[in-house]
Every structure is written in C-alpha cells, then in structure tokens.
Amino acid sequence: MLTGLTGAAGAGIAAMGLGGLISAILINRSSEKMTCWLLSFAAGIMTSIVCFGLMPEALELSGAVMSVIGLILGIVIIMILNKIIDRITQSKDSIHLTHEELYHQGNVIRRSKLLRSGIIMLTAIGLHNIPEGIAIGAGGSHDFSLGLIIAVMIALHNIPEGMAIAAPLLAGGVSRWKVVLWTTVAGTTTVIGALVGVLIGNISDAAVALSLSAAGGAMLYVVFGEIIPQSVVMTKSRAAPLITLFGIIIGLIITMI
C-alpha cells in the first residue's frame, strides 16, 4: 500500500509541481505549440499505459465483459465531468482554438478572467488525476512492477499538464511561487485516487479489473476526445498526431523493459 501511495505522490505531486516550476521559469518564452506537442507526446504515453498495461491485466483478471464495462464506465464519468465543467464555464464549442479553451476555460480577456479560468482548469485536471491514481493503486496492489510502470508513464504525462495549468495562473497575476504550490497541490488527487485503487484492489480480482479498465477508459477519453483533436487545431499541423504515435512507441518500449 505504501509503495503505491509513494508512486502516486511522485507521479502526481512531484510531476505536476515540476511542470508548474518549468512554466514559472520559462513563462516569458513559453510556446503554446511546444506545450501542445508535449501534451501530444504525453497522450501517446497514456495510450500505451491503457493498451499495453491496464487492459491486458484487466482482461487476464476478469475477462472481456468486466473490462468493457469498466472502459465504458470510465468514459462516461469523464464525459459527465466535462459537461459539468463546460456548463460552469458556459463553454458551448466542442473544438477550442486557444490553450485556455482547451481546458474548458471559455473566452478569457481580462486578468481576472484568466485567474478564474486558471482555477477552473486547476480543479478540472485535479479531478482528472483521480482515475490515474486509481490505476496506480490498483495496478500496484496486483503487481508491483505494473504499478511502477504506470506511475512513471503518468508522471511523464503530468509534467506538461502542470505546465498547462501554470500558464493562465501566471497570466492572471498569481506569483510564481504560488503557481508552483497550486500545481503541486493539484497533484494530490492522484494520491487520493491511489488510495481508492489500493482499497479496491484488496477486494477481489474483479474489482481490480474494473478499476483498471475504468481508469483506462477515462484516460482514452482525455486522449482522443481532448488532447489530440485540440492539439491539431491549435498547432494547425500533423506534427501532433505523429508525436502521439512516437509517444505510443516509447510507452510500449517502457512496458517491455
């Protein structure tokens, strides 16, 4: 249990905080295109987590039916969450044209709106981190090496997410050290998710399979419903999906080690 929580702390708190620190240092030279490419690479890593880590384990533990149910459950949960966030921010467009809109922030003009949007984004990604933590906790309770691989891959994903959170907060006037602190705090939900995953993992193999596949469904929705289409729109190039494919290959190599 302690190992899973430690991995979640590294993947969530440390990685998100590192991303916030990078943005705090480089914000004057930050590139929206580069951030999108980093997120695209992270999307490939996430896809590898699901396809070569979570789902094979779920299928082995409980078969196809439970795995499919978990996938659908994870997708539906994130869809509902996104609908709630869009309603709160009064966002109606399915495709967003700015980095702020990508994370359900609506049209942001004044500094006060940037600050509000950054806080909303902080909350949204914090909630998105919960299924990632569940994957680490449940995977680690079943197989230590699986939990470790998932934690490393999620850490690679969370660094650019921390950078993405920090950008609107800095533009909204939040001091650099507070931005680093807030992005670090956003990663704590990964630990909460890991605790849930560990508790579920101790119930039965079917519970582990359900939690792994649900986390996988949540991740796949974020990748294919959010990151990839928005990166293509924002960068206006085919580089984003190619970088995602590269991320998938790297993720596959990591899972084979």
URLIN-V249998 format. One record per helix or strand. SS is the DSSP state (H for helix, E for strand). FROM is the first residue (numbers start at 1). TO is the last residue. If there is no record, write none. Layout:
ss = {SS;SS}
from = {FROM;FROM}
to = {TO;TO}
//
This chain:
ss = {H;H;H;H;H;H;H;H;H}
from = {2;32;99;111;144;176;188;205;239}
to = {29;89;102;142;171;186;201;235;256}
//
